[in-house]
Amino acid sequence: MPVAGTGAPPRQSNPAQLHLFLGIGLVVTAAALGVTRYLTSGLAPDPASLITFIMAGVSVSMAGAALMFLKGQVPEPRGGQTSAQYWADPKVAGPAMMFWFILEGAGVVASVGYFLEGSAIAALLALFVIATFWMNGPRAFDRE
């Protein structure tokens, strides 16, 4: 279907580019919240506060659901299929994007948890989710 008014075909989504920009946004958000917490907080960290456990629980739940359920919904590449053909399939790109969105959200929730309470638990969780996000990029699926 052409783009309205132009006669040109719609642009294909580029999952690698989407993953890159989601990851950059996640890292920038986590860094900004961490630096802001460090520079402006005169309060001592409270690792045992309720908000720390709630935010950590939500983040772990989101990351766990993404890794255990959503990642498995992304189909394996078929034999002889190029990377471009693989990612052009909406049955591949849609579930992969949902997986990345939820994983990125888990990192943001952990980062906000650190920003609110300054807990090392939340900081370590944010770092873990960010590393997990980067390790599960397009190459983790298309195996090219």
C-alpha positions in Angstrom: 0.0 0.0 0.0 1.5 3.4 -1.0 2.2 6.2 1.4 -0.8 8.5 1.3 -0.4 11.3 -1.3 3.1 10.2 -2.5 2.5 7.0 -4.5 5.7 5.6 -2.8 5.7 2.3 -1.0 5.8 2.5 2.8 9.2 2.2 4.4 10.1 -1.1 5.8 10.8 -1.1 9.5 14.4 -1.9 10.4 14.5 -4.0 13.6 18.2 -3.5 14.0 17.8 0.3 13.9 14.8 0.1 16.3 16.8 -2.0 18.7 19.8 0.4 18.5 17.7 3.4 19.3 15.7 1.7 22.1 19.0 0.7 23.6 20.5 4.2 23.3 17.4 5.6 24.9 17.6 3.1 27.7 21.3 3.8 28.4 20.8 7.6 28.3 17.7 7.4 30.5 19.5 5.2 33.1 22.6 7.4 33.0 20.6 10.6 33.4 18.6 9.3 36.3 21.7 7.9 37.9 23.7 11.0 37.5 20.8 13.2 38.7 20.4 11.0 41.8 24.1 11.2 42.5 24.4 14.9 42.1 21.2 16.1 43.8 20.6 13.7 46.6 21.7 14.5 50.1 19.8 11.6 51.4 21.4 8.3 52.2 20.3 5.3 50.2 17.5 3.3 51.7 18.0 -0.3 50.4 15.1 -1.7 52.5 12.4 0.7 51.5 9.1 -0.6 50.1 9.4 1.3 46.8 12.8 -0.4 46.2 11.2 -3.8 46.4 8.1 -2.8 44.4 10.2 -1.3 41.6 12.7 -4.2 41.6 9.8 -6.7 41.6 8.1 -5.0 38.6 11.4 -4.8 36.7 12.3 -8.5 37.4 8.7 -9.5 36.4 8.9 -7.6 33.1 12.4 -8.9 32.3 11.4 -12.4 33.3 8.2 -12.4 31.2 10.1 -11.0 28.2 12.9 -13.7 28.5 10.7 -16.7 29.3 7.6 -16.0 27.2 8.1 -13.3 24.6 11.5 -14.3 23.3 10.2 -17.8 22.6 7.4 -16.4 20.4 9.9 -15.1 17.9 10.1 -17.8 15.1 13.4 -19.3 14.1 14.7 -18.4 10.6 13.9 -20.9 7.9 16.6 -22.5 5.9 18.0 -20.4 3.1 16.3 -17.3 4.4 18.4 -14.1 4.4 18.4 -11.7 7.3 16.4 -9.1 5.3 13.8 -11.7 4.4 13.6 -12.9 8.0 13.0 -9.4 9.4 10.6 -8.4 6.7 8.2 -11.1 8.0 5.6 -9.4 10.3 5.4 -12.7 12.2 9.0 -12.2 13.2 9.4 -8.4 13.6 6.2 -7.9 15.7 7.1 -10.4 18.5 10.8 -9.3 18.5 9.7 -5.7 18.9 7.4 -6.5 21.7 10.2 -8.5 23.4 12.5 -5.5 23.1 9.9 -3.0 24.3 9.1 -5.0 27.4 12.8 -5.5 28.2 13.5 -1.8 27.7 10.7 -1.0 30.0 12.1 -3.2 32.6 15.4 -1.3 32.4 13.6 2.0 32.7 11.6 0.8 35.8 14.8 -0.4 37.5 16.5 3.0 36.7 13.6 4.9 38.1 13.7 2.7 41.2 17.4 3.7 41.6 16.5 7.3 41.1 13.8 7.3 43.8 15.7 5.5 46.5 19.4 5.2 45.6 19.4 1.5 46.3 22.3 -0.6 45.0 19.8 -3.4 44.3 18.0 -1.2 41.8 21.3 0.0 40.3 22.5 -3.6 39.8 19.2 -4.7 38.4 19.2 -1.8 35.9 22.7 -2.7 34.8 21.7 -6.4 34.4 18.6 -5.5 32.3 20.6 -3.1 30.1 23.2 -5.8 29.5 20.4 -8.4 28.8 18.8 -6.0 26.4 22.0 -5.5 24.4 22.7 -9.2 24.3 19.3 -10.0 22.8 19.5 -7.8 19.7 18.6 -8.8 16.2 21.7 -11.1 15.9 20.3 -13.2 18.8 17.4 -14.1 16.5 18.5 -14.3 12.9 21.8 -16.1 13.6 23.4 -14.8 10.4 
